[in-house]
Amino acid sequence: MESTGKKFNTEINKDLIRLKKSEDDLVKKLYEAQKTDLAYHPELQQLHIQNAIILEQIIEQHGWPGTSMVDVLGCRAASQIAQHAINTPTFQRRCLTLVTAAAMIDEIPLRQVALITDRILFNENKPQLYGLISDWDEQGKLIVPMLDDKDKVNKRRAEIGLLPFDEDMEIENKKLESKPIKPPQNWQHYKLKGQEWAEKVGWR
């Protein structure tokens, strides 16, 4: 691994893990309460905004929190927060630039770059390169709404150690059977609110 001159930062590591846990806990709470009629619940939206602000402050002071600054859990947490920084398109695109550079020097796994790449493409309503971001269809199943040529997608997935697309989606849908996650009660309303949100924050 190429040296970046960064030093492990225990406080940043703890902060990132705490922020990720706050997101995970809130998502679980909302799904258990079956608050799935909105495309993006306001309480979750506000938490994503707050966490993105903190991540941006960390980046400004220390650079991207890769594995020479934080441990594996902290690195994953930073990636998740960046994936969820969807209310600020400019910042999320900046995160993609930073994680791409970090991956080039083995500071983060390539899968984290793929996740943020597909999240941005999903937000822009463009075909995904890896098929990592799913959404509900009208029948209540998880699908990838737009996907680049599947052969190319599977080639890219193999290059970063991911299962073929169809196999991965089958596993993800089976996981839903043991989770409290439920599809939106009103799919048309769900899609309409999602489109309105994307236009409001500047993705489309």
C-alpha positions as a printed NumPy array, in Angstrom:
array([[  0.   ,   0.   ,   0.   ],
       [  1.307,   3.417,  -0.928],
       [  1.822,   5.761,   2.015],
       [ -0.408,   8.82 ,   2.175],
       [  1.227,  10.516,   5.147],
       [ -2.004,  10.181,   7.161],
       [ -2.119,   8.826,  10.687],
       [ -4.796,   6.687,  12.304],
       [ -7.361,   8.925,  14.005],
       [ -9.34 ,   7.222,  16.763],
       [-11.805,  10.079,  17.222],
       [-12.683,  10.31 ,  13.535],
       [-13.07 ,   6.542,  13.436],
       [-15.503,   6.609,  16.375],
       [-17.435,   9.535,  14.914],
       [-17.909,   7.856,  11.532],
       [-19.089,   4.593,  13.081],
       [-21.498,   6.518,  15.323],
       [-22.926,   8.426,  12.35 ],
       [-23.453,   5.233,  10.376],
       [-25.195,   3.602,  13.333],
       [-27.525,   6.596,  13.656],
       [-28.595,   6.083,  10.031],
       [-29.007,   2.324,  10.385],
       [-31.049,   2.684,  13.572],
       [-33.374,   5.273,  12.057],
       [-33.967,   3.216,   8.903],
       [-34.864,   0.205,  11.042],
       [-37.208,   2.32 ,  13.16 ],
       [-39.007,   3.768,  10.133],
       [-39.462,   0.408,   8.45 ],
       [-40.702,  -1.229,  11.635],
       [-43.263,   1.58 ,  11.901],
       [-44.121,   0.886,   8.208],
       [-43.531,   4.503,   7.283],
       [-42.864,   3.608,   3.661],
       [-45.526,   5.695,   1.932],
       [-43.032,   8.499,   1.256],
       [-40.125,   8.21 ,  -1.158],
       [-37.798,   9.815,   1.371],
       [-38.92 ,  10.269,   4.961],
       [-38.188,  13.818,   6.255],
       [-36.565,  12.55 ,   9.451],
       [-34.141,  10.391,   7.484],
       [-33.5  ,  13.176,   4.995],
       [-32.511,  15.544,   7.794],
       [-30.164,  12.978,   9.332],
       [-28.479,  12.402,   5.977],
       [-27.959,  16.145,   5.602],
       [-26.449,  16.448,   9.091],
       [-24.125,  13.494,   8.596],
       [-22.979,  14.769,   5.202],
       [-22.048,  18.101,   6.775],
       [-19.897,  16.32 ,   9.366],
       [-18.238,  14.153,   6.702],
       [-17.474,  17.248,   4.638],
       [-15.851,  18.877,   7.687],
       [-13.694,  15.782,   8.205],
       [-12.648,  15.843,   4.561],
       [-11.786,  19.532,   4.679],
       [ -9.5  ,  19.022,   7.69 ],
       [ -8.035,  15.58 ,   7.079],
       [ -8.813,  14.401,   3.551],
       [-10.788,  11.299,   2.681],
       [-10.913,   8.862,   5.66 ],
       [ -9.258,   5.84 ,   4.12 ],
       [ -7.642,   2.869,   5.828],
       [ -4.547,   4.773,   6.956],
       [ -6.807,   7.152,   8.917],
       [ -9.586,   4.821,  10.13 ],
       [-10.197,   1.091,  10.434],
       [-12.326,  -1.039,   8.095],
       [-15.562,  -0.16 ,   9.902],
       [-14.753,   3.544,   9.813],
       [-13.9  ,   3.314,   6.124],
       [-17.217,   1.607,   5.38 ],
       [-19.057,   4.159,   7.47 ],
       [-17.545,   7.054,   5.513],
       [-18.59 ,   5.39 ,   2.278],
       [-22.158,   4.901,   3.475],
       [-22.459,   8.508,   4.592],
       [-21.171,   9.609,   1.179],
       [-23.695,   7.339,  -0.542],
       [-26.454,   8.963,   1.47 ],
       [-25.266,  12.538,   0.804],
       [-27.951,  12.677,  -1.861],
       [-29.373,  16.04 ,  -0.816],
       [-26.19 ,  17.766,  -1.989],
       [-25.34 ,  16.563,  -5.531],
       [-22.179,  18.66 ,  -5.767],
       [-20.77 ,  17.206,  -2.555],
       [-21.68 ,  13.634,  -3.497],
       [-19.938,  14.023,  -6.847],
       [-16.908,  15.394,  -5.   ],
       [-16.972,  12.312,  -2.786],
       [-16.85 ,  10.13 ,  -5.892],
       [-13.739,  11.955,  -7.082],
       [-12.122,  11.499,  -3.674],
       [-12.949,   7.82 ,  -3.251],
       [-11.769,   7.092,  -6.787],
       [ -8.406,   8.666,  -5.985],
       [ -8.269,   6.817,  -2.648],
       [ -8.951,   3.483,  -4.329],
       [ -6.041,   4.076,  -6.726],
       [ -3.636,   3.946,  -3.768],
       [ -5.422,   1.083,  -1.966],
       [ -6.92 ,   3.333,   0.689],
       [-10.44 ,   1.971,   0.143],
       [-11.95 ,  -1.049,  -1.646],
       [-13.098,  -0.553,  -5.232],
       [-16.583,  -1.707,  -4.217],
       [-17.05 ,   1.57 ,  -2.342],
       [-16.292,   3.49 ,  -5.531],
       [-18.822,   1.333,  -7.389],
       [-21.521,   1.983,  -4.805],
       [-21.182,   5.763,  -4.966],
       [-20.913,   5.641,  -8.763],
       [-24.191,   3.746,  -9.065],
       [-25.887,   5.924,  -6.445],
       [-25.118,   9.03 ,  -8.478],
       [-26.298,   7.384, -11.706],
       [-29.49 ,   6.269,  -9.94 ],
       [-30.107,   9.823,  -8.719],
       [-29.535,  11.137, -12.233],
       [-31.946,   8.527, -13.64 ],
       [-29.173,   6.991, -15.756],
       [-28.176,   3.336, -16.335],
       [-26.017,   1.921, -13.531],
       [-22.567,   0.503, -14.248],
       [-22.616,  -2.186, -11.545],
       [-26.313,  -2.645, -10.668],
       [-25.817,  -2.003,  -6.955],
       [-28.697,   0.389,  -6.226],
       [-32.13 ,  -1.196,  -6.216],
       [-35.628,   0.207,  -5.873],
       [-39.17 ,  -1.106,  -5.52 ],
       [-41.17 ,  -2.011,  -8.591],
       [-44.966,  -1.865,  -8.817],
       [-45.233,  -5.507,  -7.712],
       [-43.265,  -4.885,  -4.519],
       [-40.01 ,  -6.511,  -5.643],
       [-36.546,  -5.005,  -5.553],
       [-35.145,  -4.279,  -9.003],
       [-32.447,  -2.12 , -10.584],
       [-34.552,   0.372, -12.578],
       [-31.929,   1.125, -15.241],
       [-28.924,  -1.042, -16.025],
       [-26.103,  -0.782, -18.53 ],
       [-25.516,  -3.751, -20.861],
       [-25.642,  -6.797, -18.538],
       [-22.54 ,  -8.471, -19.982],
       [-20.533,  -5.302, -19.36 ],
       [-22.074,  -4.964, -15.904],
       [-21.051,  -8.499, -14.957],
       [-17.543,  -7.912, -16.293],
       [-17.196,  -4.802, -14.131],
       [-18.621,  -6.662, -11.124],
       [-16.153,  -9.521, -11.567],
       [-13.258,  -7.045, -11.682],
       [-14.084,  -5.863,  -8.15 ],
       [-15.02 ,  -9.249,  -6.719],
       [-18.828,  -9.074,  -6.912],
       [-21.236, -11.853,  -7.814],
       [-22.985, -11.787, -11.204],
       [-25.911,  -9.372, -11.254],
       [-28.782, -11.899, -11.4  ],
       [-27.317, -14.015,  -8.616],
       [-26.816, -10.967,  -6.406],
       [-30.388,  -9.723,  -6.931],
       [-31.799, -13.151,  -6.048],
       [-29.874, -13.107,  -2.776],
       [-31.006,  -9.551,  -1.958],
       [-34.676, -10.358,  -2.529],
       [-34.413, -13.463,  -0.326],
       [-32.897, -11.366,   2.46 ],
       [-36.074,  -9.271,   2.539],
       [-38.01 , -12.25 ,   3.869],
       [-36.216, -11.982,   7.235],
       [-36.267,  -8.188,   7.496],
       [-38.965,  -5.689,   8.551],
       [-38.56 ,  -3.844,   5.25 ],
       [-41.796,  -3.537,   3.329],
       [-42.537,  -2.058,  -0.113],
       [-44.422,   1.256,  -0.329],
       [-48.147,   0.977,   0.25 ],
       [-48.864,   3.364,  -2.618],
       [-46.264,   2.837,  -5.339],
       [-47.477,   5.656,  -7.602],
       [-47.297,   8.144,  -4.735],
       [-43.871,   6.798,  -3.783],
       [-42.507,   7.337,  -7.31 ],
       [-44.073,  10.785,  -7.629],
       [-42.562,  11.987,  -4.343],
       [-39.183,  10.586,  -5.373],
       [-39.265,  12.479,  -8.663],
       [-40.276,  15.704,  -6.911],
       [-37.415,  15.323,  -4.432],
       [-34.841,  14.646,  -7.191],
       [-35.889,  17.775,  -9.063],
       [-35.928,  19.886,  -5.9  ],
       [-32.361,  19.077,  -4.815],
       [-30.969,  19.348,  -8.36 ],
       [-30.399,  15.811,  -9.613],
       [-32.732,  16.143, -12.6  ]])
